[in-house]
Structures are given as structure tokens and as C-alpha cells.
Amino acid sequence: MISRFRNDKEIFYGEVRGNRVIVDRGLYNDTFLLQDLSLLPPTIPTKIICVGLNYKDHAKELGMQVPDDPVIFLKPPSAVIGAYGNIVYPDASKNVDYEGELGVIINKRCKNVRASEAISVILGYTCFNDVTARDIQKKETQWTRSKSFDTFAPVGPYIVDPELDISDLAIRTRVNGELRQDSSTAVAKGVTAPSPVITTLLLNVLLILVQRLFSRPKKLPNLIFHHCRPITSSKERHECLF
């Protein structure tokens, strides 16, 4: 697993091995204790491209049909926070909702990528929470405002191997310890890489979600990981587990 860290004024990527973080300096490696570092969002996206209503369970919950073609929308990079950051209720909303998602991190400038080659531009996978002001979303035909408030895109904490089999990953979201979301990528519409969803994004959008700022190890461990975020005004604690 890899992520992005801060040590004093220095920001760097490192590989997480147990309670230690290994940083490749080129000619040598530095080792830090995980507890001594500040954990940052693992990616600095130029854009966040989301696929709406791709999970059958979520579409059913909203009383909506799964569309024949993917519903694509964007969230701004300004909404990004780290896995343990605070999600803040905006004054304009009284109903802020969670959506635990599988995040796909693209690390190459690309366009018109064949489906068979899609995996070549994927750095890895991570946890993502598509936070939504549900009351605003229901009032407006465009989802931009409801999904774009500051802190509405928690991501991380880690990036895992792109070779991870994502065809049947459990996705569970808990609020204050109560299980609210218990689903799987197996019930999603087209998420197995290289997938129709990923292919659609690569064919139609030029995107960079993270730049390669580090030397990535040849093989990253395939591990389960989670992230938690307290929501400041409601004192709720959200946890997404993949």
C-alpha cells in the first residue's frame, strides 16, 4: 500500500509496511513510524470523475432505475480531504449523505485507450466517499452543487495494487458504528477492470488523477483497508470498508 504523507514541512509518497513507512530517496530509503507522520489524501486530482447510479442497491434505495449508459458527473478537487478529515455540513443543507465507493486512480495523461489496455493507466484503487447534500440534489436537475461543497470528497487512506481483483469487493459503510451500506462491486454495473465504465471515461475524457511522484514498488500487497471521517456538526462518524 502507498500513500502521501507530511513530515514537518516535507510532503512525500511512501510505502506502508505495517506500522512503518518506507520512502524511496533514490540512492537510499528512509523509514518513518506511521504514527509520526501526518496522513494526506493519497492523490491530488485535477478532476474527479464519478459514475452515478452504477450500484443497483443504491439506485433501488433512491427509487431510480439503473441507466443503460453510465451517468457521468464531476466533483471539484477543492472538495478533497484525507481519510480522517472532518466532513462539514454546509449551511444550505440539512441532509448530508454518504456513499462509499471504489476509487480508481489514473496516473497517466491518456485518451482513446483501448479497453484491453485500460489497466495500463491505472495506478491503483482506493476508498472514496461521494458525500452528497441529498436535499439539494432532489431539488435540482444538475448535481454539481449538491456534491461539490468543501470536504465532500474524502479519499484514502491508501492506494492498493492495480492487480487487485475488484470483481467482488465488499463495500461497507458505518455511521456511529451502525452498518448503513453493505454491498459489493459484484452488484455494480461494469466495474471490473478493464470495464465499460472505465473505458467510457478513457475514451471521452482526458484526465490526470495523480502524477507519478515516487518510485512505485514492483508489487503492492492486496490488503483490505478502511477510512473513517467524523462529520463535525452532527458528530457522526462514518467508516467505509472495502
C-alpha positions as CSV (number, residue, x, y, z in Angstrom):
1,M,0.0,0.0,0.0
2,I,1.2,3.5,-0.7
3,S,0.0,6.9,0.4
4,R,1.0,10.5,0.7
5,F,2.5,11.9,4.0
6,R,3.7,15.1,5.6
7,N,6.7,15.2,8.0
8,D,7.2,18.7,9.3
9,K,7.3,20.8,6.0
10,E,8.2,17.9,3.7
11,I,5.5,16.1,1.7
12,F,6.3,12.7,0.1
13,Y,4.8,9.4,-1.0
14,G,5.8,6.2,0.9
15,E,5.0,2.5,1.0
16,V,3.2,1.4,4.1
17,R,4.6,-1.8,5.7
18,G,2.8,-2.5,9.0
19,N,3.5,0.5,11.3
20,R,6.3,1.8,9.2
21,V,6.5,4.0,6.0
22,I,9.3,3.4,3.6
23,V,10.3,6.3,1.4
24,D,12.4,5.8,-1.7
25,R,15.1,8.5,-1.9
26,G,16.8,7.1,-5.0
27,L,20.1,6.1,-3.6
28,Y,18.7,5.1,-0.2
29,N,15.5,4.6,1.7
30,D,14.1,6.5,4.7
31,T,12.0,4.8,7.3
32,F,9.4,6.5,9.5
33,L,6.9,5.3,12.0
34,L,3.4,5.7,10.6
35,Q,2.2,7.4,13.9
36,D,4.9,10.1,13.5
37,L,3.6,11.3,10.1
38,S,0.5,13.3,9.0
39,L,-1.6,11.3,6.6
40,L,-2.6,13.3,3.5
41,P,-5.0,12.4,0.6
42,P,-3.2,9.8,-1.4
43,T,-3.9,11.6,-4.7
44,I,-4.0,15.2,-5.9
45,P,-6.6,15.0,-8.6
46,T,-7.0,17.5,-11.4
47,K,-10.6,16.3,-11.7
48,I,-12.8,13.7,-10.0
49,I,-15.0,11.8,-12.5
50,C,-17.9,9.9,-10.9
51,V,-20.3,7.4,-12.2
52,G,-23.8,7.8,-10.9
53,L,-26.4,5.0,-10.3
54,N,-23.9,2.3,-11.2
55,Y,-24.7,0.4,-7.9
56,K,-28.0,-1.4,-8.2
57,D,-28.6,-1.3,-4.4
58,H,-28.1,2.5,-4.3
59,A,-30.4,3.1,-7.3
60,K,-33.0,1.0,-5.6
61,E,-32.6,3.0,-2.4
62,L,-33.2,6.2,-4.4
63,G,-36.1,4.7,-6.3
64,M,-34.3,5.2,-9.6
65,Q,-33.6,2.8,-12.5
66,V,-30.1,1.8,-13.4
67,P,-29.5,3.5,-16.8
68,D,-28.4,1.8,-19.9
69,D,-25.4,4.2,-20.2
70,P,-23.3,5.4,-17.3
71,V,-24.3,8.7,-15.8
72,I,-21.1,10.8,-15.5
73,F,-20.7,13.8,-13.2
74,L,-17.7,15.7,-11.7
75,K,-16.7,16.7,-8.3
76,P,-14.1,19.5,-7.9
77,P,-10.6,18.9,-6.5
78,S,-11.4,21.6,-3.9
79,A,-13.7,19.1,-2.2
80,V,-10.9,16.6,-1.5
81,I,-9.9,15.8,2.1
82,G,-7.9,13.0,3.7
83,A,-9.5,9.8,5.0
84,Y,-9.6,11.1,8.6
85,G,-10.6,14.7,7.8
86,N,-13.8,16.4,9.0
87,I,-16.8,16.5,6.7
88,V,-18.6,19.8,7.4
89,Y,-22.3,20.3,6.9
90,P,-22.9,23.4,4.7
91,D,-25.5,25.9,6.0
92,A,-27.5,25.3,2.8
93,S,-28.2,21.6,3.6
94,K,-30.0,19.7,6.4
95,N,-29.5,16.2,4.9
96,V,-25.8,15.3,4.1
97,D,-25.5,11.7,3.0
98,Y,-22.6,9.2,2.5
99,E,-21.8,6.9,-0.5
100,G,-18.9,4.5,0.0
101,E,-17.3,3.9,-3.4
102,L,-14.4,2.2,-5.1
103,G,-12.0,4.9,-6.3
104,V,-9.9,4.3,-9.5
105,I,-6.7,6.4,-9.7
106,I,-5.5,7.2,-13.2
107,N,-1.8,8.3,-13.3
108,K,-1.2,8.9,-17.0
109,R,-2.3,11.5,-19.4
110,C,-4.4,9.5,-21.7
111,K,-7.1,9.5,-24.4
112,N,-8.7,6.9,-26.7
113,V,-7.3,4.0,-24.6
114,R,-8.4,0.5,-25.7
115,A,-10.5,-1.5,-23.2
116,S,-7.8,-4.2,-23.3
117,E,-5.2,-1.6,-22.3
118,A,-7.2,0.3,-19.6
119,I,-5.3,-1.3,-16.8
120,S,-2.0,0.2,-18.1
121,V,-3.1,3.7,-17.0
122,I,-4.5,2.7,-13.6
123,L,-2.1,3.4,-10.7
124,G,-4.4,1.6,-8.2
125,Y,-7.6,1.7,-6.2
126,T,-8.6,3.5,-3.1
127,C,-11.6,4.2,-0.8
128,F,-13.8,7.2,-1.8
129,N,-16.8,8.8,-0.2
130,D,-19.1,10.6,-2.6
131,V,-20.7,12.9,0.0
132,T,-23.9,14.5,-1.2
133,A,-26.3,17.1,0.1
134,R,-29.3,14.9,-0.7
135,D,-31.9,17.6,-0.1
136,I,-30.3,19.9,-2.6
137,Q,-29.8,17.0,-5.1
138,K,-33.5,16.3,-5.1
139,K,-34.4,19.9,-5.8
140,E,-32.0,20.4,-8.7
141,T,-31.6,18.6,-12.0
142,Q,-27.9,19.2,-12.0
143,W,-25.9,17.5,-9.2
144,T,-23.0,19.9,-9.2
145,R,-23.9,22.0,-6.1
146,S,-25.1,19.0,-4.0
147,K,-21.8,17.1,-4.5
148,S,-19.3,19.9,-4.6
149,F,-19.1,21.5,-1.2
150,D,-15.8,21.7,0.6
151,T,-14.9,18.4,2.4
152,F,-17.4,16.4,0.2
153,A,-14.7,14.1,-1.3
154,P,-12.9,12.1,1.4
155,V,-10.3,9.8,-0.3
156,G,-7.9,7.2,1.0
157,P,-6.1,6.4,3.2
158,Y,-4.1,4.2,0.9
159,I,-3.7,3.2,-2.7
160,V,-3.6,-0.6,-3.4
161,D,-2.3,-2.7,-6.2
162,P,-4.0,-2.2,-9.6
163,E,-3.8,-6.0,-10.0
164,L,-6.3,-6.3,-7.2
165,D,-9.3,-8.3,-8.3
166,I,-12.2,-5.8,-8.0
167,S,-14.9,-8.0,-9.4
168,D,-16.3,-8.8,-5.9
169,L,-15.0,-6.4,-3.3
170,A,-17.2,-5.8,-0.2
171,I,-18.1,-2.1,0.3
172,R,-19.5,-1.4,3.8
173,T,-20.3,2.0,5.3
174,R,-20.9,2.5,9.0
175,V,-22.2,5.6,10.8
176,N,-21.5,5.7,14.5
177,G,-20.9,2.0,14.4
178,E,-24.2,1.2,12.7
179,L,-24.0,-0.6,9.3
180,R,-25.7,1.6,6.7
181,Q,-24.2,0.3,3.5
182,D,-23.4,-3.4,2.8
183,S,-22.9,-4.0,-0.9
184,S,-20.3,-5.3,-3.3
185,T,-18.7,-4.3,-6.6
186,A,-20.3,-7.6,-7.9
187,V,-23.7,-5.8,-7.9
188,A,-22.3,-2.7,-9.6
189,K,-22.8,-2.2,-13.3
190,G,-19.5,-2.7,-15.1
191,V,-16.7,-2.1,-12.6
192,T,-14.4,-5.0,-13.4
193,A,-11.2,-3.6,-15.0
194,P,-10.9,-3.1,-17.8
195,S,-14.6,-2.2,-17.7
196,P,-17.2,-0.5,-19.8
197,V,-17.3,2.3,-17.3
198,I,-13.5,2.8,-17.2
199,T,-13.4,2.5,-21.0
200,T,-16.1,5.2,-21.4
201,L,-14.1,7.6,-19.2
202,L,-10.9,6.9,-21.0
203,L,-12.5,7.3,-24.5
204,N,-14.3,10.5,-23.8
205,V,-12.3,12.4,-21.1
206,L,-8.6,13.4,-20.9
207,L,-7.8,13.1,-17.2
208,I,-5.0,13.0,-14.7
209,L,-6.0,12.0,-11.2
210,V,-2.4,11.6,-9.8
211,Q,1.1,12.1,-11.1
212,R,3.8,9.6,-10.5
213,L,5.9,11.4,-7.9
214,F,7.6,8.3,-6.5
215,S,9.2,5.0,-7.4
216,R,6.4,2.5,-7.1
217,P,7.4,-0.9,-5.8
218,K,7.1,-3.8,-8.2
219,K,4.3,-5.4,-6.2
220,L,2.0,-3.8,-3.7
221,P,0.2,-6.1,-1.2
222,N,-3.5,-6.7,-1.7
223,L,-4.9,-5.7,1.6
224,I,-8.3,-4.6,3.0
225,F,-8.3,-1.1,4.3
226,H,-10.7,1.4,5.7
227,H,-11.1,5.1,6.4
228,C,-13.2,7.0,9.0
229,R,-14.4,10.6,9.0
230,P,-16.3,12.4,11.7
231,I,-18.9,14.9,10.4
232,T,-18.4,17.9,12.6
233,S,-21.9,19.4,13.0
234,S,-23.8,16.1,13.5
235,K,-21.0,14.3,15.4
236,E,-21.5,11.3,13.2
237,R,-18.5,9.1,12.4
238,H,-18.5,7.4,9.0
239,E,-16.4,4.4,8.1
240,C,-16.1,2.9,4.7
241,L,-14.5,-0.6,4.4
242,F,-13.5,-2.2,1.1
